[in-house]
Structure formats: C-alpha cells, structure tokens
Amino acid sequence: MPYRVFFGSLLLLLSFNAVARDPVPALSYTRDIQPIFTEKCVACHACYDSACQLNLGSGEGVARGASKLSVYDGERRQAAEPTRLFYDASGQRAWQRKGFYSVLDAQGSQAALMARMLELGHRTPLQPNAKLPEDIVLGLNRDNTCPVPGQFDEYAAAHPREGMPLAVTGLTDQQYQTLQRWLAAGAPIDQQALAPSAAEALQVVQWENLLNAPGARESLVGRWLFEHWFLAHIYFKDGEPGHFFQWVRSRTPTGQPIDLINTRRPNDDPGTRVYYRLWPVQGVIVHKTHITYGLSAAKMARIKSLFYSGKWQVTALPGYGPERRANPFSTFEAIPAQARYQFMLDNAEYFVRTFIRGPVCRGQIATDVIRDNFWALFQAPEHDLYITDPNYRGQATPLLAMPGQNDDVGSVLGLWLDYRDKRNEYEALRRDNYAELPAPSWSTLWAGNDNALLSIFRHFDSASVTKGLIGEVPQTMWLFDFPLLERTYYQLAVNFDVFGNVSHQAQTRLYFDLIRNGAEQNFLRLMPADSREGYLDDWYQAGGKFKMWLDYEAIDNDKPTALKLDERDPKGDFARQLLARYGELNAHPDPINRCDGAYCSRPNIDPTLQNAEQALSRLVSRPAAGLKVIDQLPEATLLRIETASGHREVYSLLRNRAHSNVAFLLGEETRYQPGLDTLTVYPGVLSSYPNFMFNIPAGQVPAFVEAMERAQDEPAFERIVERWGIRRSHPQFWYYFHDLSQYIQETEPVESGVLDMNRYQNL
C-alpha cells in the first residue's frame, strides 16, 4: 500500500509538471483583445474624434496606427488628404504612406508604443472617484499630442499621469496583462470581416438589383437614392442583430468582390461605370455615427410606387462636377419632385440626423448658428409650390445652388456674397408667390407618420434629434419644405468635406445660417401677420438686427394665417393646438416638462419612478437666474435612477443655453445670456456624448432635487457630485457608462452603440 501511495503521488506530480510545461494558449484578437478595446478604449478612440486618429474599433484601425494630423481643422488653407478607415487605404504600408505610424511594432529593444502608453497609465492609477488634477486637459480643447515611438520618453516626462486609458479608471490587472502579452507576441490580428447571413445576402442582391437596374430612369433614381443613403447604417427587417450595411460605389457588379470607388464626396465623378453595392459595416458600432435606416419588402414597394409609377422620362443623364454638386435640384430635375420629397418625408428623422449629428456639427463653431432646442415641422407636399407648380419650380431651381464647391481661400467672400444673393432672390420669389396662395392652415403641415414632428437639442458642440415634441415650448421652430430640406441635406451631408480647407468649411457653415433663417421664416407664415416682426425681434436681438439687415430677405408681414391663434401668445397657442391635434402621431404628453396639473410624471410606471419624476419636474423650465445650479451643469447630464427592486431608468438632463441671437459663427460668449438658461428632463439617452452622470436610488431623488435647488455655488454642487456623481475616476465608471448603451439596447435595440466620452467632464 505505501508503494501504491508513493507511485500514485509521483504520477500526480509528473502530470502537474506536464501541465505546467504546456504552452500558454495563444491569444485571439477577436476573442481576447477587441473586447478590451471595446470596453475601455473605443469610447474615446472611434471615428474622426479619435485622438491621433487612432481608431480602436477594429483590427484594421488598430493596425493602421496613429497620425499627428487632425481631421477637424477649421484653419487649414489646403484641403487634407482623406483618411477614412476602410475607404482611403488598406493595409499598414498603405496607411504609412499617408503619414500613419504603428503603435504595435516594437522598436529594437523598446516595447511597442501602445505597450508603453498602457504601462504609463497602469502605474499611475487615479484616486477613486476623486476630481482629476487640473493640469490634465480634457475635451476638444486638448492638444492633439501624438508622440511617435522615439518621442515617448519626452511625452512621459511632460505628462506623467497621462498614460492610457487617459484620465479614466483604467484596465484591470488581467486586462493589462492580456494586452501586454498580446503586444509582446507581436500583436497578431485575426479579425474576420463581418459577413451577411443567407437571408441578408438575398436581400442585398435584391436591393443592389434595384439600384443598378438598366435604363436611364433607373440609373438616375439609383444615383439619387445612393446620394441619400450613403451615410446610413442599413439594416434589414428580420436581419441579424448587430448587422448593418453601407451603400458604396464599386467598379464591379453584384456577385463580384467590391472594388471600391473612394472619391472624396459621394457625388464626385467616379471616373468609370458605377455599381451601387452594399457592404457590411465593420468594427464596433459607435452611437455618434450610427444613423440607421431600415430596408424591407414594404420599403422596396414604396420606392417603386414613388419613382416608377408615372411616365416621366430622362432625355439625358446628368454628368458630374462642381455645378452638378452645387445644385441637385437641377441635376435630378427629371425625377418628379413629389417622389423626391415624399421619399425624404417618409424617413425625415434619418435625414435631419444626417446633418444634425453628422461631421458638420462637431465643434462649437458648427453649432453656433442653431438654438439649443427647437422643434422641426414639415410642409405637406400638396401645399409646397415647388412640388405643385412647374412654373414656380422652373424659376426657383437656378436660385437653389449652394456654395462650397470652389475652395479658393482668396475668393471666399465673393463666393459667399454671390450665393447669399441667390438665396435671397429665391426667398423673395417664395414670399411673393406664397402670398398669392390661400392662407396657411393646419393642412399645411405634413402629418403622414411619426417622422412629422421632431425635437432637436444642441449640446454646445454637438446636437441630437428625437421623434416627438420634447420639452417646454421652444423659442423658435423650423418648418421645412422640399427646397429647404434637400438643400440642408446636400449642403451639410453630401457636399460637406470634413477634410476640406477653411474656405470650404466657412462657406458651408455660413450657408447653414441662411438655412436656419429660411426655416424660421417658413414657420412665421403660420403666425398672425402682426406678430411676425415681434418674433424676429426676439430671435435676433442686439447684433442680430444688423445681420437681418445685412444678409436676410424681408419677411411677409401682410399675408394672414388661417390658423385661429390666441393673439396674446400665438406661438404658445400654436404649440398647444399642435400637441392636441397630433397626440396620436408622436406628440405624446411630456408631463415632466409640460406639467399641466398636479401630477407631473408618466402614468403606468413604477410608483417610485413616478415619485422621482414628480420631483425632477421641479427642475425644468426655470431660468438659471432663479435656479443657480444650472450654472454648474454641463450640456448633457445623464441620471441613472434605480429602484429598490433593481430596475433602473435613465433620464437626460439637458441644459438649454440662451442667446440674444444665433446669427454668427463666432463670438458666442458675447451673445450668451446665462441667466435665461433652462433645463429639460426626459426619459432616455438624448446625447451621443454624455458630459456627466449621476447614479441615484429612486428614493433619494427628492433629496437630490432639493440639493440642486439649494445649491448656490460650486462647493454646494461639488457636494452633490460627491454623493451621487460618477466621476471619471469612479471604480465602477465603465459599468455605469456602458449601462447607458445597454439601456439603449433594451429600449431601442437598432439604435444602440458605444457612446463617446471625449466630452465627459471633470466635475
């Protein structure tokens, strides 16, 4: 028996030694590495906002590396070479020819740049849930410091607490060790491209066949549809969760590998025969660029009905070039205007999102010419003269050309004045012709589906769009007709070049100012004639009056409206009637912000959440002069409210900044009226860029609100942050931050994506 025990123990020991000598299992980029990047890095390193253009949302982006060049540069005199991931180059060498450098390759005896950045961050952890040192600069004002491998020591000496992840609770020990082991092994990437399912592949073929159908009519419609879908993340009804596709132009037809035509703009000359193709969206989905559009059999039938049911003909296909880009009304004039406008109305939220959430609206200068919150409405096609009157359409079309195609810096003023004058000539034509029509009534407004009423919120240097009428009655409203909606889309989405020079960007954004003014003038036609000047005086205070005289066409102060509105407050009465008329469409009650009785919460929800909403309603629609805590709040704060049962609800707490006018690209601080700022509270995540977050047990919401009401200064607000705030250094920061995306996944699965934390503030 002792011998058996001895030999048994010996065999067991030998087996342990054999296991110990087995090699450590190889790491998989897809299984082991990308999930770490997605959890801890993509929130800052995705899309054009990526620091140093280092995009960690895919293996292609990781292998591409970093660049010292900034995509967003409003001062460059020469347009930059595009560096769109998956579009403008493929493979590490091709990207290095465009100025990128590796963050994965070891440099002789030195570890890879990423390894050293991670090590710097891991050895200097943050104090749990403490405010960060003031010398760590965050947000869009941070210098684009992008050391190449040979400059790392200098960077580390100057920024000893600014390793990666930057200024946020970092990697766990296990995550850190996994990444370092992967980097030491040469950082192999085994990522497989996302492939469509069999059902999706069939639908891809069907849709590609539609856009590439033979015939002049079919070719023109295919081109127009592509130019209106190129930004969309396409999904199919009954498609795989998380599968999205994007329209591209290819040299090869359906059934062959895509040979991408990567022009700077989607309407540039392709230089060859074009095939419109769908390819899968690769990499991690991020919310800020995730503008979704659903395709289905019903949508295909709708498109065929809109575009191919009539007998219209194409005598000659239009070419490409600056003139064609500048005026899509002329380029696509053969396609019935009714079909084009109705197609856009059917998915109006998508189109407004493309230019409100798109690249043109990144940064304070881009959003300086829109109010912090307003409602968007749409003119019914049967009341749109451009749709119904061919003579008017013929006169208007030449005046609808847009600037930005010539980017000569020395000519920017002359170009701008020329297009401004054309636009004002169009506004005068519109004003005079509409004066001959019957007075506008409720039938003037399109009410075809739940895209008809939209709310836009500006968050200082970004913006968002949501269906429905949210918040208190805004200071201004926009009314889109087809010429305005199509111009806005082309100017800010199709024709805007994020890599363009200062001339192109200035012309684009100056015209955005005219677009806003046109939308406001359209809305004023619904107001009593004798009230219109008063509203303009309110919207264009101080220097805005000079801008009205200098750049805007005069409004019609004579033509009456057919709407019966309270003369004491016509805009407020219009809003009340609008909400009553379209309640079943999507103008749902908003009891937190528009409480008209004793109960300021949604019915049929958890009673503890009802109590929480009742308390939160005390914060809304109060000017900052009387609610001092507003001065301490950023633009987009998220409230995570958790019940005793473990259920949580998320609310957006939005700060609406007040201005004397929004008629200029620069000098916002001179027009800012901080004492008139207000708050909006609404269920859901209404920003791609959370600025801060509070986690509050539902039973403590009344105490939170009371503390907010009593806070008169920064120390009082800091006590609120200490009790309920989730700072960047919070030990569970990533759990709470990604729970916002999880909330979107649960409530609007198609819209879910990783949120951006570049603007998360150090409160």
MARSE-421833 format. One record per residue (C-alpha): residue in one letter; z negated, x negated, y negated. Coordinates in pm, whole numbers, plus 50000, padded with zeros to 5 digits. Example, Ala and Ser with C-alpha at 12.3 -4.5 7.8 and 13.67 -1.06 7.14 Angstrom:
residues 2
A492204877050450S492864863350106
***
This chain:
residues 763
M500005000050000P499194972549742Y502614956849813R504314990149752V502504993449421F503424957849326F507124961249409G507254995849252S505784982148930L508184952748939L511214975548979L509984997548694L509544967048469L513014954348555S514514988348479F512804988448137N514184953948064A517654965448166V517434994747927A516184972147651R519164949047702D521664978047677P523634976447351V522634999647070P525025029547072A527895024946829L527675044646509S530245071246433Y531285075946071T531885113046124R528685119346318D526235094746161I527445082945820Q529235111045639P526255134945683I524045109845498F526575106545217T526895144445201E523135149145176K522245121044938C525385108944758V528135135044716A526155153944451C526995125144215H529995109044385A532715135344412C535845144144217Y536655129443874D532975128643775S532215101944035A530545071643883C533075043143902Q535465067744072L533545061144396N534115093044595L531845095244899G533045129145019S535425115045279G536255083645471E539355079045256G537235079344940V534665055345083A537375031045192R539145033844854G536085019544682A535295018244312S537085012343983K535965002043638L538415026443478S537105060443370V539175091543436Y537655110043141D538585090142832G539405110242523E540215079442315R542855060642517R546165056242336Q548195052642655A548125076842947A546345062643251E547895059343593P546715088843809T544185080644081R543865113744267L542345108944610F544775118044893Y547615120844637D548375088944447A547875062544716S546935059345081G545035030745238Q542795003845096R545544979744993A547455006344803W544315015944612Q543514979744536R546914976744370K545675004444138G542574984744041F540064996344303Y537784972144485S535914975244811V532254984444830L532244979845208D533514944445260A531064915645288Q531724886645051G531264854945253S527554852045324Q526754880945091A526384916245220A528734943845108L528284957244755M527154990944891A524554973845110R523124955344812M523084986544593L521285005744866E518794977444915L518064976744540G517385013944544H515295013044861R512934985744740T512175003644412P511165039144511L510275064444244Q506765076944176P506645111144345N507565139644109A506935118143803K509135116643497L511615087943517P511335057943284E513145064342958D515295033142996I517195049143287V520085066843114L521405097643293G524175122943246L527565119943082N526215095742820R525545068943080D527815038643050N530255035243337T528625003243469C530684993143770P529874957843888V532304940944122P530654921944409G530414889644209Q528584907443926F525864923644135D523124898044064E523684902343691Y523584940343731A520384939443938A518664917243682A519604940743398H518924972943593P516184965143847R515345001943903E518905014643919G519985009944276M521485037544485P520975066544505L520435064544129A517245078443974V516515103344250T514425105044565G516275081044790L517175076245152T514685079945433D513935047745620Q516055059845910Q518995068445684Y518725034845510Q518655015845839T521605035945974L523755028445670Q522814991545667R523584988346039W526955005245984L527774982245692A526704951245885A529044961946166G531994961545926A531764998045813P534215012746066I535595047045973D536695070346249Q537095101846040Q539555126846180A541645148145947L540745184845944A543325204546142P544055241946127S543215264446416A546055280346612A545675312846417E545605294046085A548635273146182L550595305146244Q549675318545901V550545285245740V554065288345883Q554385324345763W553365315745409E555475284545392N558445305045509L557825329745227L557735303244953N560685284045098A562915313745176P566605308245093G568155324144786A567955319644410R565395347344359E563265334044639S563435298344506L562355308744157V559485330344284G558385302644521R558235278044234W556305302344013L553825310244290F553265273344362E552535266043996H549945294044004W548325283244330F548295245344316L544585243844221A543475269944473H541425263544782I543315287545006Y541555304845292F542905329345545K541425362245649D539665356345982G540175318845936E537695292546049P534565289345832G534865259145604H538635256145648F540565255845322F544125246345237Q546005235044928W549615240244824V551605208244770R555255199044722S556885179845006R560225163545079T560055177245432P560295213145558T557905233245772G557435218146116Q557635182045999P554835159645865I554275164845493D555945138545275L554015144144954I555715146044614N552865133944394T554085140044040R551625138343752R551835175943694P552745203643938N555745213243722D557185178343670D560655170643801P560285163744175G563485143344181T564515157944515R564695190244710V561275206544727Y559475223645012Y556195241144939R553675232545207L550045239545288W547815210945394P544115212045482V541595202845213Q539975171045340G536455158945284V533285176145171I533735208144970V532105204944628H531385236044427K532765224544091T536345221244224H536105248944482I538225276544326T539045299444615Y541965322744683G542365344144995L545675349745174S546225377645423A548885401145556A547945425745281K548405398945014M551825389945154A552865426545146R551615428944788I553655398544681K556805411744846S556295445244676L555735429544333F558515403844336Y561215416344571S561225454244545G563535455044241K567165444944197W566665417043947Q568905386643980V568855349543898T572065336843744A570995300243740L567835282443848P565985265043561G565555227543561Y562515206643481G561395186443183P559225189342870E560895220742734R560535238643066R556885228543090A556195239342733N557465274842778P557015290943121F557995324442967S561485310842916T561545290743241F560705321043454E562155348643235A564355361243520I561255372143717P560115406543597A557215402143356Q555485432043515A555385413943851R554065381743700Y551305398443501Q550195421843779F550015392644022M547645374643784L545565405843720D545035411544092N543045378944104A542095374743739E538785358043822Y540645329944001F542935323443705V540135323643449R538145300043670T541025275243685F540845268943312I537125275143254R535865254343548G538835230643566P539115194743436V539905205443079C536395219943047R534485188543134G532635175042834Q531265187942506I534495184042306A536365205442559T533895234142540D533105232242169V535665259342091I534155286942307R530955306542266D528075301642507N528535336142658F531225362542624W532925389742825A536615389042919L538725420642949F542415425743026Q545105447342871A546775472043105P550425462843181E551685496843068H550145490042726D551435454242696L554515452742474Y555665420542636I555905439842963T557315472742836D559685463142551P562605439442631N563505435442262Y559975425142172R559875401842472G563085385342358Q561665379142011A558295367042139T559385343242415P560665314442194L557395315441998L555175310942304A555915274142367M552835251942395P552115216342276G551105185642471Q554425175842629N555075148242374D552075124942368D553185101742089V549975093441904G551685089341568S553265123941589V550195143841692L549635160441353G553265170541306L553495183741662W550285203341622L551385219441295D554735229341444Y553165246841743R550425262341529D553055277741303K554995291241601R551855306341740N551015322841408E554545336241379Y554015351741722E550655366541616A552305382141311L555075396341531R552495410341771R550365425141493D553285442541324N554795456341645Y551495468941783A550875486341451E553825509041538L552275519741869P549735547341930A546175536441855P544485517742142S542255538242369W540295533142690S543565533942883T544495501642703L542075483142931W543155474043283A540755486943549G542675480043869N539975462244070D536735442844036N538515413943859A538865435843549L535555426243388L534365390143376S531445371343222I531825335443100F528885312543033R529235278942866H526595253342968F527105229142676D529625206242850S530695228343143A531295265343199S531325292043470V532965325743541T531425355243725K532665390143804G530905418143620L529325421643278I526225399843275G523565396243012E522995412442677V525975424142474P527615391342364Q528565382042012T532265381042099M534605394842365W538075383742471L540975406842551F543795390442746D547335403842753F550035387042963P551265362342698L547705350942630L546615348442995E549735329543102R549585305842803T545925298442864Y546595291043230Y549575268543163Q548035250442869L544665243243030A545515241143402V549195234843479N550175213143182F546855196043120D546825159843234V543305146743279F544775111643278G546645118242952N546145099942625V544305110542311S547365128142167H547915149742473Q544245158742504A543855166342134Q546915189142128T545735207442439R542255213942308L543375222941956Y545635249442107F542645261742308D541075270341973L544095292041889I543885308442230R540275318342170N541155332141828G544025352141978A541755367142243E539235377241977Q541945392641758N543215412642056F539735426442110L539285435641744R542145460841772L539695481941974M537165482341690P537315505341385A539655490641124D536995488440855S534645468541083R537045440541181E536585418040880G532825420640918Y533005408741278L535285379941180D532835370040906D530075369341167W532115349041415Y533475324741157Q530585316440929A530405286240697G533315262440763G534835287840998K536105307340699F538095277140586K539515273940937M540535310640929W542445304640607L543965272140729D545005278841089Y544765315641187E547045345141122A545585375040938I544445404641146D545475441141116N542855458840905D544745491640881K545705504441226P542885526641353T541465527041703A541425558241919L538025549142059K535175570741933L532525545041845D529265546541654E530175533941308R526725518241267D527265494941567P530785499041705K530725467841925G527385477042078D528555512742136F531795499742288A529745478742531R527545508242626Q530545530642691L532315502742879L529335498543109A529135535943167R532865540143234Y533295510843470G529975510943652E531685517743985L534185489643924N531915459943868A529945466943552H526785470043757P523435475343588D521695443543476P518115455943438I516625421443374N518815415143068R519645450942966C516445469543041D516635504842903G513355518143036A510035508543183Y511495492743498C513335460143435S514115449843792R516645458044060P515825487244288N515625484044666I514415448144681D511105433044794P508325447344570T507035412244497L510505402644373Q510605434344164N507365423344000A508845388743947E511975402943783Q509865425843567A508015395143440L511195374543392S512705402143179R510175392842908L512065360142850V515525374142781S517235384042457R514505368242243P515575342841979A514185307842005A512525312141668G510095335541845L510205320242194K509665283442126V510015272242487I513775277242460D513895245142255Q512695226142564L515045241742816P518405227542925E521515249242954A521345258643324T517965260443497L517595274343849L514505293843953R513715294044324I511255322444385E509655325044727T507795354944869A504755352945095S506985361245393G509085330145331H512115347945184R513455331844869E515625344444587V517445322344337Y517925330943969S519895313343698L518045308643370L520795301843117R520325290442759N522815306142519R523265283542219A524105299941888H526625286241639S527835296141296N531345292341439V533165275341726A536365267541539F536225229441557L536365203341833L533815180541669G530605183841473E528835209541686E525455197941559T526415208841206R527235244041329Y524395247941575Q521785274941497P518925266641736G516615293741609L519055320141738D519335306642094T518505331842368L518065332142746T519865350843023V518275355143367Y520485366243654P520245365344035G522405338444191V523665303544115L525775306243798S526495269343744S528035241143947Y525805217043752P522085225843774N520195209243490F516745215243638M514945236543894F511585253743928N510095264444261I507725293644203P505805315144453A506665351344370G503045359644299Q502895332144035V505965343343837P503865363343585A501785331943524F504975311343487V506375336043233E503095337143042A503035299143027M506625299242899E505755324742631R502775304342515A504465270242521Q504965259142162D505805222542210E506885195742456P503395188342600A502905225242685F506305226542852E505555194643043R502515211743195I504855239043322V507115212543473E504125195243633R503055227443803W506345242843913G509135218243836I511285199444088R511895165943925R514495141344048S511625121444197H510135150744391P509605140844757Q511485172144867F514095171244593W517055171544829Y515675200445031Y515345222144722F518605210244567H520695217344876D518905250244929L520835262344625S524075256144814Q522535272345120Y521765303044908I525435304944806Q526385300845172E524215330745261T525325353244973E528955342344912P529965320745211V533505313845095E532255300344760S529725275744899G529965238644823V527795209144729L526515212644373D526725184644116M523565167243994N525105144243732R523595166843465Y520175171443629Q517765162543352N514675140743338L512145166743226
***
